[in-house]
Amino acid sequence: MQSIYRKFSSFEALVNDFMTRDGIAIRCGDMEGNTSEVSYKDFAEMIISESFHVKAECSSVEVVRYEQTVDSLVDIFAHVLAGCDVIIADPRVPEGFNEYAAQVAEAARNLRESQRDEFGRIKGKGGEGELLFFTSGTTSSSKIVRLTSKSLCTSAWSGQCMLACGKGDVILSNLSLSHAYGFVCAMLWGLAYGATVALGRDVYRFTGDALFFKPTIIPGVPSQIDDMLNKEALNPELRVVLIGGAPCPKRLVERLKEKGIEVYVGYGLTETSSGIAISQDPDEPDAMYPCPGADIRIEQDGEISVATPCMMLGYLGREPMFENGRFFTGDLGWFDEKGRLHLKGRKNDVLVLSDGDKIFCPEYEESLEQMCGLPDLGVILKDGEAVLVVGSCPKDPAIAADIKKKLIKEVDRFNKSIPHSRQISDVIMTPEILPRTVTGKLKRHELQELYK
């Protein structure tokens, strides 16, 4: 029977538990205002039935296109239950990426097929299939992460231990399920513990869905939540917002708190099946406690390493990337006196200047954004010195020149607050949007290449 803290060991165990429930699993709607619902029991029966069809096809690796529908979710669960590895394609990822996902699936499928024995079984593979996620979900240079239903269910359980949902909750699912954060927090977590998951009506327009579905919980990235606040599109029934996927600005937390909404901030990676730490203190959302089973350590250089039962099997086609069972995240952080984790940014966000001095880019960018009021900016290294690049600038030369004049004044004011060797030496303006991941993180290496 259902328990609000039961740890499921597989999708099979989870789907069997669905059969015992009497609540609503999925709620859907359309742009005309019509709604439909699927019970947990009906959802389980659809998954089990479809899994038999998938098994009959003897597929080994498939790309499942997720289109915010019950059928898409049924396909994902059914393929995994049938022992098929799944790559989730999403219409929101950049053009060309889904084609790349199909190529990866074909290569993986050929590898799997070459491993079949004389009885048609894949050697060394049994039980449920894996879910293959891309580390950024956006580029062909992304590594392909092998996750299991057990690691994903364990991630959902560890999140439930930190922030509980249950029957009576409605979770708005408008994150891409091709990302581990969206898959676990906007879908699997709610289904595992009896909430109703409301599938967004339109993957490209989400701001009206809170008022339509009246969720009690919204998992989101900062840019989504900020847009909903700006458009006054948050419903009065909303009690919790879970922020992940990108750094959360303090101003966003304050705006949500003013509306009486509890804010939780989570930290995790694709390689750890999503979250490994989450905030618990409403007044300190940047201070995160490790999730159950997550052994988080700060290395000598400040890098965060982790060992967790939610860990990936490895990267597809590559040797496991572990050192003594630990994964080195590439993130920088520190623990306070209460044992709470604080993030500082990425190791590659540190620029080494020509004199050997170092600057931490996110600190610069946060200060400059507040001073200039321009959100699309990034700091890079050019000729050994720090340079500010500002994107999304007006194409009109006169307007751009006026903005740059004011911007340089603010940069000069900023420079007075730091040592001369670490000051911003130049400002580059461009009408182009700076390269970012779908969760809003700056692709600094790409920006560096554009202006090196």
N, C-alpha and C positions, 0 to 999 in steps of 0.2 A: 504494500500500500504506500501511497504517497507520504513522504516526510519532507518537511521544509529544509532539512539538512542532510538528506540522504545523498551519499556519493555514488553516482552511477559509474559502472566500470566499462560500459560500452553503449553504443546506440541501441543494440538489441535489448539490453536491460531497460533503457529509457523508454523505448517504444512499447515494450511489454507493460511498463508502469502506466503509460498513457491509457491502456485498455481498462484500467481500474478506476479511471477518473470520470467525473460527471460535469466538469466545467468546460468552458469555451477555450480552445487552444488558439485559434486564428480568427482575427476579424479583418475583413477586407472592405474596401469602398471604392467608389468611382467618382469622377469629377461632376457627375449629375446628382450626387448626394445619396446614391443607393448603397446599402451595406449588405454584407453576407457574413455568416459565421460558420465555423467548422468545430465540432466538439473534439475533445481529446480522443475519445474512442473512435470516432469516424476518421480522424487524422491517422491514428495508428493502423486502422484497417486499410486505408489507402496506401500507406507506406509498405505494409507487409505484402499486399497484393502486387504492387508494382515491383517489389524486390524479386518476386518469382519470375516476372517477365524479363528483368535484367539478367538474372541467372541463366535463363534459357538462351540468351544471346551470347553468353560466354565472353562478355566484354572484360577488359582488364584495366583500361584507363579511359576516362571519358571527360569531356568538357561539358559541364551542365550550365546552361545559361539561366541566370537568376533574373526574373522579371517582376519581382514583388507580387508573386501569386502563390497560392497554396500548391498548385501543381509543381512549381519550381522547387519548393521546399520538399515535397514528396519525392521528387527526382533525386535530390541530394541525399536524403536519408536512405532511400531505396537502393541507390547505387553503392553506398558504403556498406549497407547490410548484405548486399549480394557479393561483397568481396572486391568491388571495383574501386580503383583509386579515382578520386574526383578532383578536377580543377574547376573552380567556379568562375564563370565569365560574367561580366557585369557591363551593361550599356554605358555606365558612367565613366569607365576608365578611358584614358586617351585613345584616340583613333590608332588602330594598328596593334594595340596590345592584345586584344582578343584573338587576332590572327596569330600572334606570337604564342599565345596560350595553346592554340590548336596545334601548332608545330611542336611545342613541348610535349603535348599529350601524345602526338603521333610517335615521337622519339621514345617516350616512356613506354608506350604500348608495344612498340617493336621489341624493346628490351624485355618486357614482361613475356611477350609471346615466345621469344627465344628460350625462355626458361621453362616452358611446359614439358611435362614428362609424357610417357607413352599413353597415359590415361587422360591427357588433356588438362592436367592440373599444373598450376604454376609452382615450380619447385621452391620450397622454402616459404611459401606464402599460404596462409590459411586464415580463416575467420574474416573479420571485416576489412574493408579497404581503407586506404589512407586518404587524407585530404591534403592536397598540395597547394600551398599558399606562396605567393611571391612576396619577398621582403618589403617592397614598397608598393606592390600592386600596380605599378605604372610604367616600368621600363623593361626592356629586354635584357638589361644588365642586372636585373634583380636576381637574387639567388632564390631557388625553389625549395621551400621548407616542407619537410615531411612531418605531418601531424597525424595523430591517431584519434579515434573517437574517445579512447580512454583519457588521453591528455586533455582534450577539449572539454570532456565532461568533468574532469578534475578541476580544470580552470573555472568552470561554471560553479562548481561546489565551493571552491576557495573564495570566489567573489560573493557567494551567498552567505558565507560565514562572516564577511565583512560588511555587507549591505544586503539585507534580506528583502526578497520579494515573495509574493504568494498569491493565493486565490483572492480576487478582488482588485488586484493591481492590473493596470493596462500599460504595457510597455510599447512605446512608439518605435517601430523598426524602420528607420530611414537611413541607416548606414549601409554601406556596401558590404555584402556578405563575402566578397572576395578578399576582405581583410579579416584577420583573426579577431580584431577588436569588434568589428561589426557582427561577425559570425557568433561570437560568444556572448557579448553584452547586449546586443540588440535582438537576439533570437534565442540561442541555446539556453542561456541563463533563465529567461522567462519561462520557456517551455519545460525546463527541468523541474521548476518549482511551482508550477500551477498557475502562473499569471496568464493573462490573455495577451498575445502578441498582435499588435495592430500593424499590418503591412501598409506602408505609405502608398498613397494612390498614384503618385507620379514621381519617378526617380529623378526628374529634373526640377520639379517644383515641390518643395516640402514645407514651405512656411505656413500653409493653411491646414496642415494635417493635425496639428495639436488641437486646434479649435474644432476640427471635425470629429476626431476620435476620442478627445477628452482623456488623454493618458494621465496616469499618476506618476509615471517614470519616463524620462527621456534620456537615453544615452546619446551623446553627440560629440562632435568636435567643436572647438571654440568658434570657428567661423559660422557654423550652422546656428548655434545658440545665439550668437551675437545678432545674426540676421533676423531671427525670430523675435528677439527683444526689440530691435529697431522697428519692426513692422507690427509690434504689439500683438503677436500671434501665439502667445502662450496662454493656455487655458487655466481657469481658476482651480480646477481639480488637481493640477500638477503639484506634486509635493517634493519630488527629487529630480535633480539633473545630475547625471554622471558624465564627467568630462574626461576625455582621453584622446589619444592620437596625436596631440600636439600640445605645446606649452599653453597653459591657461592664464590669460591676463588677469591681474588682480581686479581691474575695473569690471570685468565680466562677472566675477564672483560677487562683487559688491552689488551690482545691479540685480542679480538673482536673489540675493539675500534681502534686498529692499522689498521684493515681492513675496517674501516669506517662503521662498523655495530653498530646500536644503541642497547644498552643493557638495558633491564628492568628486575628488580628482584621483584618477588612477594612473598607474605606470605599468607598462608591460611591453612585450615585444612579440613579433610573430613567432620567433624561435621558442618562446615560452608559452605558446597557446594563449596569448593575451596577458591579462593582468598578473603582476606579482606583488604589487603594493597598492594601497588605497588610503586616502585620508579618512580620518575619523573625527577630527576636531573641527566643528563648523567655523570657528574663528581662525583656523590655521589650515586652509586647504592645501597648502604647499608641503605640509608635513604628513608623510605617508607611512603607515605601518605595514610591514611585510605580511603578505597573505599566508595562511597556514601551509606549512611545508616548504615555503620559499626561504632558502638559506642565502641571504644577500650579504655580500662582503664588499668593502671598499679597499681596493688594492693600493699599493704604495704611490702610484701615480695619480690616484683619485678615481680610477676607472671602477665602475660597478661590475662585479661578477656575481653569478647566481647559479645555484643548483636547485632544481625544483622537480617534483613529480609531473609537472606539466611540460617538461622539456620535449623538444622535437626529437625525432629519430636521427635527424641529420639533414644535410642538403642533398637534394636529388643529384646523383651522379658524382658526388664528392665525398671525400672522407669526412667522418664526424669532426666537428670543430670544437672539441672540448679539451680542457686541460685539467686532468684529475677530476673529471666529472663535472667541471664548472664551465659555464659559458661566459665569455668576456663580451660585455654588451656594447662597448664603444661609447657608453654614456659616462658622464662624470657626476659624482654626487658625494654626499657626506651624511653622517648620522648625528643627530643632536643628542642631548643628555637623556632624552626620554626614549631613545632607540628608534626615532622616526627618521625616515629617509627623505632627504632633500636633493633635488636634481639641480645640476649646474649647466647641463648642456652636453653636446657631443664632443668627443676628443678632437674631431676634425673641425670643430668650431673655434679651436685655438689657433691663432696665427702667430708664426714665429717671424719677427721683423728682422731686417738686415743686420741689426746690432745684437741679435740674439734675444732681445726682449720679447715678451709674449703678451698678447691681448686675448681676452675672451669675448668673441663677437656678440653673443646674445645680450651681454650687459650693455655694450655700446648701442646695439640696435633698439633695445627697450628704452634707454634714455633718450636717444635721438628721435624715436617715434613719439614719445611724450612731448618733447620740446617742439618738434616740427609739425606734428599732427599728420604725418605722412606714413601710412602703415606698410606700404610696399617698398621696403628698403633692405639693404644688406651690406655688410662690410666684407671686403676682400683684400687680398694682398696684391699690390702692383709695384714692381720695381723695389721690392723690399719694404714698402710702406703701406699703411692702412689707407684704404680708399672707400668712400661711401658711394654705393650705387643706388639710385632711386628710380623705381619703375612706375609704370602707369601714369606718366607725365603727359600733359596736354601736347598735342601736335602743333598747335599754333605757336610759332616762334616767339611772338611778343609775350604771350601768356607764360610760356615756359621760361623765358628770360627773367620775367618778374618773379616767378616762383624760385628760380635758382638764386636770384639776388637775396631774397629773404632767407632762403635755406642756408646760404653761405654765412649769413650773420648768426644763425642759430648754431651752425657747426663751429664757428669761431668762439661762441659763448661756451659750447661744450668743451672745446679744446683747452680753455682756460682752467678747467677743473681737473685736468690730467697732466702727467709729466710730458714734456716736449717730445720725447722719443716715441711716445705711444699715441700721438695726436693724429687726427684724420688729415691727410695731406692733400686730398683732392675730392671733388664731387663730380660724379658722372650721372647724367640724367638721360632717361630713355622712355619713349612712349610704350615700350613693350612691358608686359607683365613679367616680373621676375620668376624664374623657374621654381616651381614648388611641387611637392607631392600632393595627392588628392586630400590629404589631411591638413595641408597648409604649411608643412615644414619647408623651409628654404633649402633648395638643392645647391648648396654652396659650391660644390665642386664644379657643377655646370656653369654657375655664375662666374666662377673663377676662370673657366676656360673661355667664356665669352669676352672677357675684358683683360686677359693676361697680357 
